[in-house]
Each structure stands twice: as structure tokens, then as C-alpha cells.
Amino acid sequence: MSVERENDHWLVRPRTIRWLWIAFSAVLALVVILQFGIKVKGYFGIDGWLGFGAVFGFLCCVGMVLMAKGLGQFLKREENFYDD
């Protein structure tokens, strides 16, 4: 196990990252489980499906990451772009 330095920011510590993954996964699972007891009235029909919010959020996040990667490739400059 790696030794955590005290001067590291709390968001970059492996223990905190692991805890955040567990907490966010538990909240997402709880929201999907609650949809069994709470009727969600969807406006378009598809948004009333079980787990739609979780799937839609995940796909939007993946789309944003892929768009950012593509934009980064488009805007990337050479390492010596500002040199004489």
C-alpha cells in the first residue's frame, strides 16, 4: 500500500478517491431502486423508464469526454509553437 503524504490535496488521495467511487455508486443504485416505489411520470415516455436518468447521465458524460478529447486534438499545438 502506498504511503499518503499529508500535504497532498484530499481529492487526490487514493483512499478518498475510493471512498467517492463507493459513495457515488451507492447513491446511483439508491436512486434506481427508489424508482421501483416512486412512479416517475415521464414527459416523453422514454424518460419514465427504470434507470433512464442514470443511463442518460452516463452517456452524456461519455459524450462530453469524447468531445473534449476531439477538441483537444483539434486545438493542440506543437511543443515549440511559441518559440522563436
Summary of the structure (lengths in Angstrom):
residues: 84
radius of gyration: 20.3
end to end distance: 46.5
largest distance: 66.1
contacts: 137
relative contact order: 0.06
helix: 61%
strand: 0%
